[in-house]
Amino acid sequence: MASELPAQLTSIETEVQNRFKNLSTGFQKLDRVKDVSKQSKQLDELTAKMREAKRYVACGSYVKSRAGANWEKADG
């Protein structure tokens, strides 16, 4: 199980990076939108994407904190 955890963390980290790239692109596009209703809709979508990214960050932190002791035992 301990060998699976680094792969899980790598997967979570990659997913978080992808989500932050998508958020960055979304905010850049938001700057170009002039219609207030379209801006509002896009902000709602970006907010939902931020919540998803937050979940991935929390999940990665949880997995890392739970696995830390196991990795130290395996390395030692």
All heavy atoms as a GROMACS GRO file, in nm:
protein
  597
    1MET      N    1   0.081  -0.120   0.000
    1MET     CA    2   0.000   0.000   0.000
    1MET      C    3   0.085   0.126   0.000
    1MET      O    4   0.054   0.222  -0.066
    1MET     CB    5  -0.094   0.000   0.120
    1MET     CG    6  -0.182   0.123   0.123
    1MET     SD    7  -0.297   0.113   0.259
    1MET     CE    8  -0.343   0.283   0.267
    2ALA      N    9   0.196   0.122   0.073
    2ALA     CA   10   0.281   0.240   0.082
    2ALA      C   11   0.334   0.280  -0.055
    2ALA      O   12   0.349   0.398  -0.085
    2ALA     CB   13   0.396   0.217   0.179
    3SER      N   14   0.362   0.183  -0.142
    3SER     CA   15   0.413   0.215  -0.275
    3SER      C   16   0.304   0.276  -0.364
    3SER      O   17   0.334   0.346  -0.459
    3SER     CB   18   0.472   0.092  -0.341
    3SER     OG   19   0.370  -0.006  -0.360
    4GLU      N   20   0.179   0.249  -0.334
    4GLU     CA   21   0.069   0.306  -0.411
    4GLU      C   22   0.046   0.453  -0.376
    4GLU      O   23   0.000   0.530  -0.458
    4GLU     CB   24  -0.061   0.229  -0.385
    4GLU     CG   25  -0.058   0.086  -0.435
    4GLU     CD   26  -0.184   0.010  -0.395
    4GLU    OE1   27  -0.279   0.072  -0.345
    4GLU    OE2   28  -0.186  -0.111  -0.414
    5LEU      N   29   0.079   0.492  -0.255
    5LEU     CA   30   0.052   0.628  -0.210
    5LEU      C   31   0.129   0.735  -0.288
    5LEU      O   32   0.070   0.835  -0.326
    5LEU     CB   33   0.075   0.641  -0.060
    5LEU     CG   34  -0.027   0.567   0.026
    5LEU    CD1   35   0.011   0.574   0.171
    5LEU    CD2   36  -0.167   0.621   0.004
    6PRO      N   37   0.259   0.717  -0.314
    6PRO     CA   38   0.326   0.819  -0.394
    6PRO      C   39   0.262   0.836  -0.533
    6PRO      O   40   0.252   0.947  -0.584
    6PRO     CB   41   0.469   0.768  -0.405
    6PRO     CG   42   0.488   0.685  -0.283
    6PRO     CD   43   0.354   0.620  -0.261
    7ALA      N   44   0.217   0.726  -0.592
    7ALA     CA   45   0.150   0.735  -0.722
    7ALA      C   46   0.018   0.811  -0.708
    7ALA      O   47  -0.016   0.892  -0.796
    7ALA     CB   48   0.125   0.596  -0.778
    8GLN      N   49  -0.055   0.788  -0.600
    8GLN     CA   50  -0.179   0.862  -0.576
    8GLN      C   51  -0.151   1.010  -0.560
    8GLN      O   52  -0.222   1.093  -0.616
    8GLN     CB   53  -0.249   0.811  -0.450
    8GLN     CG   54  -0.319   0.680  -0.465
    8GLN     CD   55  -0.384   0.638  -0.334
    8GLN    OE1   56  -0.328   0.657  -0.227
    8GLN    NE2   57  -0.502   0.581  -0.344
    9LEU      N   58  -0.047   1.042  -0.484
    9LEU     CA   59  -0.013   1.183  -0.463
    9LEU      C   60   0.030   1.249  -0.593
    9LEU      O   61  -0.006   1.364  -0.619
    9LEU     CB   62   0.097   1.197  -0.357
    9LEU     CG   63   0.051   1.177  -0.213
    9LEU    CD1   64   0.170   1.178  -0.119
    9LEU    CD2   65  -0.050   1.282  -0.172
   10THR      N   66   0.105   1.178  -0.674
   10THR     CA   67   0.146   1.232  -0.803
   10THR      C   68   0.024   1.259  -0.890
   10THR      O   69   0.015   1.363  -0.955
   10THR     CB   70   0.243   1.135  -0.874
   10THR    OG1   71   0.357   1.117  -0.791
   10THR    CG2   72   0.287   1.188  -1.008
   11SER      N   73  -0.068   1.166  -0.889
   11SER     CA   74  -0.191   1.183  -0.966
   11SER      C   75  -0.272   1.303  -0.917
   11SER      O   76  -0.321   1.383  -0.997
   11SER     CB   77  -0.275   1.056  -0.956
   11SER     OG   78  -0.398   1.072  -1.020
   12ILE      N   79  -0.284   1.316  -0.786
   12ILE     CA   80  -0.358   1.428  -0.728
   12ILE      C   81  -0.288   1.560  -0.761
   12ILE      O   82  -0.352   1.657  -0.799
   12ILE     CB   83  -0.375   1.410  -0.576
   12ILE    CG1   84  -0.470   1.292  -0.547
   12ILE    CG2   85  -0.427   1.538  -0.511
   12ILE    CD1   86  -0.472   1.249  -0.402
   13GLU      N   87  -0.156   1.561  -0.749
   13GLU     CA   88  -0.080   1.682  -0.778
   13GLU      C   89  -0.097   1.725  -0.924
   13GLU      O   90  -0.116   1.843  -0.953
   13GLU     CB   91   0.068   1.661  -0.748
   13GLU     CG   92   0.153   1.784  -0.769
   13GLU     CD   93   0.298   1.764  -0.731
   13GLU    OE1   94   0.325   1.694  -0.633
   13GLU    OE2   95   0.383   1.819  -0.803
   14THR      N   96  -0.092   1.629  -1.013
   14THR     CA   97  -0.112   1.659  -1.156
   14THR      C   98  -0.251   1.715  -1.180
   14THR      O   99  -0.268   1.812  -1.254
   14THR     CB  100  -0.090   1.531  -1.240
   14THR    OG1  101   0.043   1.484  -1.218
   14THR    CG2  102  -0.112   1.558  -1.387
   15GLU      N  103  -0.350   1.655  -1.117
   15GLU     CA  104  -0.488   1.702  -1.131
   15GLU      C  105  -0.503   1.844  -1.078
   15GLU      O  106  -0.569   1.928  -1.140
   15GLU     CB  107  -0.584   1.607  -1.058
   15GLU     CG  108  -0.729   1.635  -1.082
   15GLU     CD  109  -0.773   1.616  -1.226
   15GLU    OE1  110  -0.719   1.528  -1.294
   15GLU    OE2  111  -0.862   1.691  -1.271
   16VAL      N  112  -0.441   1.874  -0.965
   16VAL     CA  113  -0.449   2.009  -0.908
   16VAL      C  114  -0.383   2.109  -1.002
   16VAL      O  115  -0.438   2.217  -1.028
   16VAL     CB  116  -0.383   2.013  -0.767
   16VAL    CG1  117  -0.364   2.156  -0.719
   16VAL    CG2  118  -0.469   1.935  -0.668
   17GLN      N  119  -0.266   2.074  -1.056
   17GLN     CA  120  -0.198   2.164  -1.149
   17GLN      C  121  -0.284   2.192  -1.271
   17GLN      O  122  -0.294   2.306  -1.317
   17GLN     CB  123  -0.063   2.105  -1.191
   17GLN     CG  124   0.040   2.107  -1.082
   17GLN     CD  125   0.167   2.033  -1.120
   17GLN    OE1  126   0.172   1.960  -1.220
   17GLN    NE2  127   0.271   2.050  -1.040
   18ASN      N  128  -0.347   2.088  -1.325
   18ASN     CA  129  -0.434   2.106  -1.441
   18ASN      C  130  -0.552   2.197  -1.409
   18ASN      O  131  -0.590   2.283  -1.488
   18ASN     CB  132  -0.484   1.971  -1.492
   18ASN     CG  133  -0.376   1.890  -1.558
   18ASN    OD1  134  -0.275   1.943  -1.602
   18ASN    ND2  135  -0.396   1.760  -1.562
   19ARG      N  136  -0.609   2.178  -1.291
   19ARG     CA  137  -0.724   2.260  -1.252
   19ARG      C  138  -0.683   2.406  -1.234
   19ARG      O  139  -0.757   2.496  -1.273
   19ARG     CB  140  -0.790   2.204  -1.127
   19ARG     CG  141  -0.863   2.074  -1.156
   19ARG     CD  142  -0.928   2.015  -1.035
   19ARG     NE  143  -0.987   1.888  -1.067
   19ARG     CZ  144  -1.112   1.872  -1.111
   19ARG    NH1  145  -1.190   1.976  -1.126
   19ARG    NH2  146  -1.158   1.752  -1.138
   20PHE      N  147  -0.566   2.430  -1.177
   20PHE     CA  148  -0.520   2.568  -1.161
   20PHE      C  149  -0.490   2.633  -1.296
   20PHE      O  150  -0.515   2.752  -1.316
   20PHE     CB  151  -0.400   2.577  -1.068
   20PHE     CG  152  -0.439   2.577  -0.922
   20PHE    CD1  153  -0.404   2.472  -0.840
   20PHE    CD2  154  -0.512   2.682  -0.868
   20PHE    CE1  155  -0.440   2.472  -0.706
   20PHE    CE2  156  -0.551   2.682  -0.735
   20PHE     CZ  157  -0.513   2.577  -0.654
   21LYS      N  158  -0.437   2.556  -1.391
   21LYS     CA  159  -0.415   2.610  -1.526
   21LYS      C  160  -0.549   2.648  -1.589
   21LYS      O  161  -0.562   2.754  -1.651
   21LYS     CB  162  -0.346   2.506  -1.615
   21LYS     CG  163  -0.200   2.492  -1.591
   21LYS     CD  164  -0.142   2.389  -1.687
   21LYS     CE  165  -0.003   2.347  -1.647
   21LYS     NZ  166   0.049   2.240  -1.732
   22ASN      N  167  -0.648   2.560  -1.574
   22ASN     CA  168  -0.781   2.589  -1.628
   22ASN      C  169  -0.842   2.712  -1.563
   22ASN      O  170  -0.907   2.794  -1.630
   22ASN     CB  171  -0.874   2.469  -1.612
   22ASN     CG  172  -0.836   2.354  -1.701
   22ASN    OD1  173  -0.771   2.371  -1.803
   22ASN    ND2  174  -0.873   2.234  -1.662
   23LEU      N  175  -0.823   2.726  -1.432
   23LEU     CA  176  -0.873   2.845  -1.363
   23LEU      C  177  -0.804   2.971  -1.413
   23LEU      O  178  -0.869   3.073  -1.437
   23LEU     CB  179  -0.854   2.832  -1.212
   23LEU     CG  180  -0.952   2.740  -1.141
   23LEU    CD1  181  -0.902   2.711  -0.999
   23LEU    CD2  182  -1.089   2.803  -1.136
   24SER      N  183  -0.675   2.965  -1.431
   24SER     CA  184  -0.600   3.080  -1.481
   24SER      C  185  -0.652   3.122  -1.618
   24SER      O  186  -0.676   3.240  -1.643
   24SER     CB  187  -0.452   3.045  -1.488
   24SER     OG  188  -0.378   3.153  -1.541
   25THR      N  189  -0.670   3.024  -1.705
   25THR     CA  190  -0.722   3.052  -1.838
   25THR      C  191  -0.863   3.112  -1.829
   25THR      O  192  -0.895   3.208  -1.900
   25THR     CB  193  -0.726   2.923  -1.922
   25THR    OG1  194  -0.594   2.870  -1.930
   25THR    CG2  195  -0.780   2.949  -2.061
   26GLY      N  196  -0.945   3.057  -1.740
   26GLY     CA  197  -1.081   3.107  -1.723
   26GLY      C  198  -1.084   3.252  -1.676
   26GLY      O  199  -1.164   3.333  -1.725
   27PHE      N  200  -0.997   3.288  -1.582
   27PHE     CA  201  -0.992   3.426  -1.535
   27PHE      C  202  -0.940   3.520  -1.643
   27PHE      O  203  -0.984   3.634  -1.652
   27PHE     CB  204  -0.909   3.437  -1.407
   27PHE     CG  205  -0.986   3.400  -1.285
   27PHE    CD1  206  -0.960   3.282  -1.218
   27PHE    CD2  207  -1.087   3.482  -1.235
   27PHE    CE1  208  -1.032   3.246  -1.104
   27PHE    CE2  209  -1.160   3.447  -1.123
   27PHE     CZ  210  -1.131   3.330  -1.057
   28GLN      N  211  -0.847   3.473  -1.726
   28GLN     CA  212  -0.798   3.555  -1.836
   28GLN      C  213  -0.910   3.583  -1.936
   28GLN      O  214  -0.924   3.694  -1.986
   28GLN     CB  215  -0.680   3.489  -1.905
   28GLN     CG  216  -0.554   3.489  -1.820
   28GLN     CD  217  -0.443   3.404  -1.878
   28GLN    OE1  218  -0.456   3.347  -1.986
   28GLN    NE2  219  -0.333   3.394  -1.805
   29LYS      N  220  -0.989   3.480  -1.963
   29LYS     CA  221  -1.102   3.496  -2.054
   29LYS      C  222  -1.207   3.589  -1.994
   29LYS      O  223  -1.271   3.666  -2.066
   29LYS     CB  224  -1.165   3.361  -2.088
   29LYS     CG  225  -1.080   3.275  -2.178
   29LYS     CD  226  -1.148   3.142  -2.206
   29LYS     CE  227  -1.062   3.055  -2.293
   29LYS     NZ  228  -1.126   2.924  -2.320
   30LEU      N  229  -1.224   3.581  -1.863
   30LEU     CA  230  -1.322   3.664  -1.795
   30LEU      C  231  -1.292   3.812  -1.816
   30LEU      O  232  -1.383   3.893  -1.832
   30LEU     CB  233  -1.324   3.631  -1.645
   30LEU     CG  234  -1.423   3.709  -1.559
   30LEU    CD1  235  -1.566   3.674  -1.599
   30LEU    CD2  236  -1.400   3.676  -1.412
   31ASP      N  237  -1.164   3.847  -1.818
   31ASP     CA  238  -1.125   3.986  -1.839
   31ASP      C  239  -1.172   4.039  -1.974
   31ASP      O  240  -1.193   4.160  -1.990
   31ASP     CB  241  -0.973   4.002  -1.830
   31ASP     CG  242  -0.922   3.991  -1.688
   31ASP    OD1  243  -1.002   4.009  -1.594
   31ASP    OD2  244  -0.801   3.962  -1.670
   32ARG      N  245  -1.188   3.951  -2.070
   32ARG     CA  246  -1.227   3.993  -2.205
   32ARG      C  247  -1.378   3.998  -2.225
   32ARG      O  248  -1.425   4.051  -2.325
   32ARG     CB  249  -1.165   3.900  -2.308
   32ARG     CG  250  -1.013   3.918  -2.316
   32ARG     CD  251  -0.953   3.827  -2.419
   32ARG     NE  252  -0.868   3.734  -2.344
   32ARG     CZ  253  -0.853   3.607  -2.371
   32ARG    NH1  254  -0.915   3.552  -2.471
   32ARG    NH2  255  -0.776   3.530  -2.297
   33VAL      N  256  -1.454   3.942  -2.131
   33VAL     CA  257  -1.600   3.939  -2.144
   33VAL      C  258  -1.656   4.073  -2.099
   33VAL      O  259  -1.627   4.120  -1.989
   33VAL     CB  260  -1.660   3.824  -2.060
   33VAL    CG1  261  -1.812   3.828  -2.063
   33VAL    CG2  262  -1.610   3.690  -2.110
   34LYS      N  263  -1.735   4.135  -2.184
   34LYS     CA  264  -1.791   4.267  -2.152
   34LYS      C  265  -1.935   4.259  -2.100
   34LYS      O  266  -1.977   4.344  -2.024
   34LYS     CB  267  -1.788   4.358  -2.277
   34LYS     CG  268  -1.648   4.379  -2.332
   34LYS     CD  269  -1.557   4.445  -2.232
   34LYS     CE  270  -1.417   4.463  -2.288
   34LYS     NZ  271  -1.315   4.472  -2.190
   35ASP      N  272  -2.007   4.157  -2.141
   35ASP     CA  273  -2.147   4.141  -2.100
   35ASP      C  274  -2.152   4.097  -1.954
   35ASP      O  275  -2.095   3.994  -1.916
   35ASP     CB  276  -2.216   4.039  -2.190
   35ASP     CG  277  -2.363   4.020  -2.158
   35ASP    OD1  278  -2.423   4.110  -2.096
   35ASP    OD2  279  -2.417   3.915  -2.196
   36VAL      N  280  -2.223   4.174  -1.871
   36VAL     CA  281  -2.229   4.148  -1.727
   36VAL      C  282  -2.292   4.013  -1.696
   36VAL      O  283  -2.245   3.941  -1.608
   36VAL     CB  284  -2.306   4.262  -1.656
   36VAL    CG1  285  -2.323   4.232  -1.508
   36VAL    CG2  286  -2.234   4.394  -1.676
   37SER      N  287  -2.396   3.975  -1.768
   37SER     CA  288  -2.460   3.847  -1.740
   37SER      C  289  -2.368   3.730  -1.776
   37SER      O  290  -2.364   3.629  -1.706
   37SER     CB  291  -2.593   3.835  -1.814
   37SER     OG  292  -2.574   3.835  -1.954
   38LYS      N  293  -2.291   3.745  -1.883
   38LYS     CA  294  -2.195   3.641  -1.920
   38LYS      C  295  -2.082   3.634  -1.818
   38LYS      O  296  -2.034   3.526  -1.783
   38LYS     CB  297  -2.139   3.665  -2.059
   38LYS     CG  298  -2.239   3.637  -2.170
   38LYS     CD  299  -2.177   3.658  -2.306
   38LYS     CE  300  -2.280   3.632  -2.416
   38LYS     NZ  301  -2.221   3.653  -2.549
   39GLN      N  302  -2.039   3.751  -1.769
   39GLN     CA  303  -1.936   3.753  -1.664
   39GLN      C  304  -1.985   3.682  -1.539
   39GLN      O  305  -1.911   3.604  -1.479
   39GLN     CB  306  -1.900   3.898  -1.628
   39GLN     CG  307  -1.802   3.964  -1.721
   39GLN     CD  308  -1.765   4.103  -1.672
   39GLN    OE1  309  -1.838   4.165  -1.594
   39GLN    NE2  310  -1.652   4.153  -1.720
   40SER      N  311  -2.108   3.708  -1.502
   40SER     CA  312  -2.165   3.646  -1.382
   40SER      C  313  -2.170   3.494  -1.398
   40SER      O  314  -2.133   3.420  -1.305
   40SER     CB  315  -2.305   3.702  -1.357
   40SER     OG  316  -2.362   3.641  -1.245
   41LYS      N  317  -2.214   3.449  -1.514
   41LYS     CA  318  -2.221   3.305  -1.539
   41LYS      C  319  -2.082   3.243  -1.534
   41LYS      O  320  -2.062   3.137  -1.474
   41LYS     CB  321  -2.286   3.279  -1.674
   41LYS     CG  322  -2.301   3.132  -1.706
   41LYS     CD  323  -2.366   3.109  -1.840
   41LYS     CE  324  -2.371   2.961  -1.869
   41LYS     NZ  325  -2.421   2.931  -2.003
   42GLN      N  326  -1.986   3.310  -1.596
   42GLN     CA  327  -1.850   3.256  -1.597
   42GLN      C  328  -1.790   3.256  -1.456
   42GLN      O  329  -1.719   3.163  -1.418
   42GLN     CB  330  -1.761   3.336  -1.692
   42GLN     CG  331  -1.628   3.269  -1.716
   42GLN     CD  332  -1.553   3.328  -1.834
   42GLN    OE1  333  -1.601   3.418  -1.901
   42GLN    NE2  334  -1.435   3.276  -1.859
   43LEU      N  335  -1.821   3.358  -1.376
   43LEU     CA  336  -1.773   3.360  -1.237
   43LEU      C  337  -1.831   3.244  -1.157
   43LEU      O  338  -1.762   3.184  -1.075
   43LEU     CB  339  -1.809   3.493  -1.171
   43LEU     CG  340  -1.713   3.607  -1.196
   43LEU    CD1  341  -1.770   3.737  -1.137
   43LEU    CD2  342  -1.577   3.579  -1.136
   44ASP      N  343  -1.958   3.214  -1.180
   44ASP     CA  344  -2.019   3.098  -1.113
   44ASP      C  345  -1.947   2.969  -1.151
   44ASP      O  346  -1.920   2.884  -1.065
   44ASP     CB  347  -2.168   3.087  -1.148
   44ASP     CG  348  -2.252   3.195  -1.085
   44ASP    OD1  349  -2.206   3.259  -0.988
   44ASP    OD2  350  -2.366   3.217  -1.133
   45GLU      N  351  -1.914   2.956  -1.280
   45GLU     CA  352  -1.843   2.836  -1.325
   45GLU      C  353  -1.703   2.829  -1.264
   45GLU      O  354  -1.658   2.722  -1.222
   45GLU     CB  355  -1.835   2.836  -1.478
   45GLU     CG  356  -1.969   2.815  -1.545
   45GLU     CD  357  -1.964   2.834  -1.696
   45GLU    OE1  358  -1.854   2.856  -1.752
   45GLU    OE2  359  -2.071   2.827  -1.759
   46LEU      N  360  -1.635   2.943  -1.259
   46LEU     CA  361  -1.501   2.946  -1.200
   46LEU      C  362  -1.506   2.915  -1.050
   46LEU      O  363  -1.416   2.849  -0.997
   46LEU     CB  364  -1.435   3.082  -1.225
   46LEU     CG  365  -1.391   3.108  -1.369
   46LEU    CD1  366  -1.352   3.255  -1.388
   46LEU    CD2  367  -1.276   3.017  -1.408
   47THR      N  368  -1.610   2.963  -0.984
   47THR     CA  369  -1.625   2.933  -0.841
   47THR      C  370  -1.640   2.783  -0.819
   47THR      O  371  -1.579   2.726  -0.728
   47THR     CB  372  -1.746   3.009  -0.783
   47THR    OG1  373  -1.726   3.149  -0.802
   47THR    CG2  374  -1.766   2.979  -0.636
   48ALA      N  375  -1.718   2.719  -0.902
   48ALA     CA  376  -1.736   2.574  -0.892
   48ALA      C  377  -1.603   2.502  -0.917
   48ALA      O  378  -1.569   2.406  -0.847
   48ALA     CB  379  -1.842   2.526  -0.990
   49LYS      N  380  -1.527   2.550  -1.015
   49LYS     CA  381  -1.397   2.489  -1.044
   49LYS      C  382  -1.300   2.510  -0.928
   49LYS      O  383  -1.219   2.422  -0.898
   49LYS     CB  384  -1.339   2.548  -1.172
   49LYS     CG  385  -1.413   2.501  -1.297
   49LYS     CD  386  -1.356   2.564  -1.422
   49LYS     CE  387  -1.434   2.518  -1.545
   49LYS     NZ  388  -1.379   2.575  -1.669
   50MET      N  389  -1.307   2.625  -0.863
   50MET     CA  390  -1.221   2.651  -0.746
   50MET      C  391  -1.255   2.556  -0.632
   50MET      O  392  -1.167   2.506  -0.562
   50MET     CB  393  -1.232   2.796  -0.701
   50MET     CG  394  -1.158   2.892  -0.791
   50MET     SD  395  -1.147   3.061  -0.727
   50MET     CE  396  -1.315   3.115  -0.739
   51ARG      N  397  -1.383   2.530  -0.613
   51ARG     CA  398  -1.424   2.435  -0.508
   51ARG      C  399  -1.369   2.296  -0.537
   51ARG      O  400  -1.324   2.226  -0.446
   51ARG     CB  401  -1.576   2.431  -0.496
   51ARG     CG  402  -1.633   2.552  -0.429
   51ARG     CD  403  -1.782   2.537  -0.403
   51ARG     NE  404  -1.835   2.659  -0.348
   51ARG     CZ  405  -1.923   2.738  -0.410
   51ARG    NH1  406  -1.970   2.706  -0.528
   51ARG    NH2  407  -1.963   2.850  -0.352
   52GLU      N  408  -1.374   2.256  -0.663
   52GLU     CA  409  -1.321   2.125  -0.701
   52GLU      C  410  -1.170   2.120  -0.676
   52GLU      O  411  -1.119   2.022  -0.623
   52GLU     CB  412  -1.350   2.096  -0.848
   52GLU     CG  413  -1.493   2.058  -0.876
   52GLU     CD  414  -1.527   1.923  -0.814
   52GLU    OE1  415  -1.447   1.829  -0.822
   52GLU    OE2  416  -1.637   1.913  -0.756
   53ALA      N  417  -1.100   2.226  -0.713
   53ALA     CA  418  -0.955   2.230  -0.689
   53ALA      C  419  -0.926   2.224  -0.540
   53ALA      O  420  -0.832   2.155  -0.497
   53ALA     CB  421  -0.896   2.358  -0.750
   54LYS      N  422  -1.006   2.292  -0.461
   54LYS     CA  423  -0.988   2.290  -0.315
   54LYS      C  424  -1.004   2.148  -0.261
   54LYS      O  425  -0.928   2.106  -0.173
   54LYS     CB  426  -1.089   2.384  -0.250
   54LYS     CG  427  -1.076   2.393  -0.101
   54LYS     CD  428  -1.179   2.490  -0.045
   54LYS     CE  429  -1.176   2.491   0.107
   54LYS     NZ  430  -1.278   2.580   0.163
   55ARG      N  431  -1.100   2.074  -0.314
   55ARG     CA  432  -1.120   1.936  -0.270
   55ARG      C  433  -0.997   1.849  -0.302
   55ARG      O  434  -0.956   1.767  -0.220
   55ARG     CB  435  -1.243   1.875  -0.336
   55ARG     CG  436  -1.371   1.921  -0.272
   55ARG     CD  437  -1.492   1.845  -0.326
   55ARG     NE  438  -1.603   1.936  -0.321
   55ARG     CZ  439  -1.677   1.975  -0.424
   55ARG    NH1  440  -1.654   1.925  -0.543
   55ARG    NH2  441  -1.775   2.061  -0.409
   56TYR      N  442  -0.941   1.869  -0.421
   56TYR     CA  443  -0.822   1.793  -0.457
   56TYR      C  444  -0.705   1.828  -0.368
   56TYR      O  445  -0.629   1.741  -0.326
   56TYR     CB  446  -0.786   1.815  -0.604
   56TYR     CG  447  -0.858   1.721  -0.696
   56TYR    CD1  448  -0.980   1.755  -0.754
   56TYR    CD2  449  -0.804   1.596  -0.727
   56TYR    CE1  450  -1.046   1.668  -0.838
   56TYR    CE2  451  -0.870   1.508  -0.810
   56TYR     CZ  452  -0.991   1.544  -0.866
   56TYR     OH  453  -1.057   1.458  -0.947
   57VAL      N  454  -0.687   1.956  -0.337
   57VAL     CA  455  -0.578   1.998  -0.249
   57VAL      C  456  -0.597   1.935  -0.111
   57VAL      O  457  -0.503   1.881  -0.052
   57VAL     CB  458  -0.570   2.151  -0.240
   57VAL    CG1  459  -0.476   2.195  -0.130
   57VAL    CG2  460  -0.528   2.211  -0.373
   58ALA      N  461  -0.719   1.940  -0.060
   58ALA     CA  462  -0.747   1.882   0.071
   58ALA      C  463  -0.724   1.732   0.070
   58ALA      O  464  -0.667   1.675   0.164
   58ALA     CB  465  -0.890   1.913   0.114
   59CYS      N  466  -0.764   1.666  -0.036
   59CYS     CA  467  -0.746   1.522  -0.048
   59CYS      C  468  -0.597   1.487  -0.049
   59CYS      O  469  -0.552   1.397   0.020
   59CYS     CB  470  -0.812   1.471  -0.176
   59CYS     SG  471  -0.795   1.294  -0.203
   60GLY      N  472  -0.519   1.562  -0.126
   60GLY     CA  473  -0.375   1.539  -0.133
   60GLY      C  474  -0.309   1.561   0.003
   60GLY      O  475  -0.223   1.484   0.044
   61SER      N  476  -0.352   1.666   0.073
   61SER     CA  477  -0.296   1.693   0.205
   61SER      C  478  -0.330   1.583   0.303
   61SER      O  479  -0.246   1.540   0.383
   61SER     CB  480  -0.350   1.827   0.259
   61SER     OG  481  -0.307   1.933   0.177
   62TYR      N  482  -0.452   1.533   0.295
   62TYR     CA  483  -0.495   1.426   0.384
   62TYR      C  484  -0.414   1.298   0.357
   62TYR      O  485  -0.362   1.236   0.449
   62TYR     CB  486  -0.644   1.400   0.368
   62TYR     CG  487  -0.692   1.281   0.448
   62TYR    CD1  488  -0.712   1.293   0.585
   62TYR    CD2  489  -0.714   1.159   0.388
   62TYR    CE1  490  -0.755   1.184   0.660
   62TYR    CE2  491  -0.757   1.050   0.461
   62TYR     CZ  492  -0.778   1.062   0.597
   62TYR     OH  493  -0.819   0.955   0.670
   63VAL      N  494  -0.404   1.262   0.231
   63VAL     CA  495  -0.332   1.140   0.195
   63VAL      C  496  -0.186   1.152   0.239
   63VAL      O  497  -0.129   1.059   0.296
   63VAL     CB  498  -0.341   1.112   0.043
   63VAL    CG1  499  -0.244   1.003   0.001
   63VAL    CG2  500  -0.482   1.075   0.004
   64LYS      N  501  -0.127   1.268   0.215
   64LYS     CA  502   0.013   1.288   0.253
   64LYS      C  503   0.032   1.280   0.404
   64LYS      O  504   0.126   1.219   0.452
   64LYS     CB  505   0.062   1.423   0.200
   64LYS     CG  506   0.208   1.444   0.217
   64LYS     CD  507   0.252   1.573   0.151
   64LYS     CE  508   0.401   1.592   0.167
   64LYS     NZ  509   0.447   1.715   0.103
   65SER      N  510  -0.059   1.342   0.479
   65SER     CA  511  -0.045   1.340   0.625
   65SER      C  512  -0.064   1.200   0.682
   65SER      O  513   0.004   1.160   0.776
   65SER     CB  514  -0.143   1.437   0.690
   65SER     OG  515  -0.276   1.390   0.678
   66ARG      N  516  -0.155   1.124   0.625
   66ARG     CA  517  -0.181   0.988   0.673
   66ARG      C  518  -0.068   0.894   0.634
   66ARG      O  519  -0.040   0.798   0.703
   66ARG     CB  520  -0.313   0.935   0.617
   66ARG     CG  521  -0.435   1.015   0.657
   66ARG     CD  522  -0.469   1.000   0.801
   66ARG     NE  523  -0.521   0.866   0.822
   66ARG     CZ  524  -0.537   0.810   0.938
   66ARG    NH1  525  -0.511   0.877   1.047
   66ARG    NH2  526  -0.584   0.688   0.950
   67ALA      N  527  -0.003   0.921   0.522
   67ALA     CA  528   0.099   0.831   0.472
   67ALA      C  529   0.238   0.866   0.522
   67ALA      O  530   0.328   0.784   0.513
   67ALA     CB  531   0.099   0.833   0.320
   68GLY      N  532   0.257   0.984   0.574
   68GLY     CA  533   0.389   1.030   0.615
   68GLY      C  534   0.461   0.933   0.706
   68GLY      O  535   0.578   0.902   0.686
   69ALA      N  536   0.394   0.883   0.806
   69ALA     CA  537   0.456   0.790   0.900
   69ALA      C  538   0.495   0.660   0.830
   69ALA      O  539   0.601   0.603   0.856
   69ALA     CB  540   0.362   0.761   1.016
   70ASN      N  541   0.411   0.613   0.740
   70ASN     CA  542   0.440   0.489   0.668
   70ASN      C  543   0.562   0.504   0.580
   70ASN      O  544   0.642   0.413   0.568
   70ASN     CB  545   0.320   0.446   0.583
   70ASN     CG  546   0.203   0.403   0.669
   70ASN    OD1  547   0.219   0.362   0.782
   70ASN    ND2  548   0.084   0.416   0.614
   71TRP      N  549   0.578   0.620   0.513
   71TRP     CA  550   0.695   0.642   0.428
   71TRP      C  551   0.821   0.649   0.510
   71TRP      O  552   0.924   0.597   0.471
   71TRP     CB  553   0.680   0.769   0.345
   71TRP     CG  554   0.576   0.758   0.240
   71TRP    CD1  555   0.534   0.646   0.176
   71TRP    CD2  556   0.502   0.864   0.182
   71TRP    NE1  557   0.438   0.674   0.084
   71TRP    CE2  558   0.417   0.808   0.085
   71TRP    CE3  559   0.498   1.000   0.202
   71TRP    CZ2  560   0.331   0.886   0.010
   71TRP    CZ3  561   0.413   1.077   0.126
   71TRP    CH2  562   0.329   1.019   0.031
   72GLU      N  563   0.813   0.714   0.626
   72GLU     CA  564   0.931   0.726   0.710
   72GLU      C  565   0.976   0.589   0.758
   72GLU      O  566   1.094   0.558   0.763
   72GLU     CB  567   0.904   0.818   0.829
   72GLU     CG  568   0.888   0.963   0.789
   72GLU     CD  569   0.841   1.051   0.903
   72GLU    OE1  570   0.834   1.002   1.018
   72GLU    OE2  571   0.809   1.167   0.876
   73LYS      N  572   0.883   0.501   0.791
   73LYS     CA  573   0.915   0.365   0.836
   73LYS      C  574   0.979   0.287   0.722
   73LYS      O  575   1.075   0.213   0.742
   73LYS     CB  576   0.791   0.293   0.884
   73LYS     CG  577   0.739   0.345   1.018
   73LYS     CD  578   0.613   0.272   1.057
   73LYS     CE  579   0.551   0.333   1.182
   73LYS     NZ  580   0.422   0.270   1.215
   74ALA      N  581   0.925   0.303   0.601
   74ALA     CA  582   0.979   0.229   0.486
   74ALA      C  583   1.119   0.278   0.449
   74ALA      O  584   1.204   0.200   0.408
   74ALA     CB  585   0.885   0.245   0.366
   75ASP      N  586   1.143   0.408   0.463
   75ASP     CA  587   1.274   0.464   0.428
   75ASP      C  588   1.379   0.432   0.534
   75ASP      O  589   1.496   0.421   0.504
   75ASP     CB  590   1.266   0.617   0.413
   75ASP     CG  591   1.188   0.658   0.289
   75ASP    OD1  592   1.174   0.574   0.199
   75ASP    OD2  593   1.141   0.773   0.284
   76GLY      N  594   1.337   0.423   0.658
   76GLY     CA  595   1.428   0.406   0.770
   76GLY      C  596   1.476   0.270   0.784
   76GLY      O  597   1.570   0.210   0.765
   0.00000   0.00000   0.00000
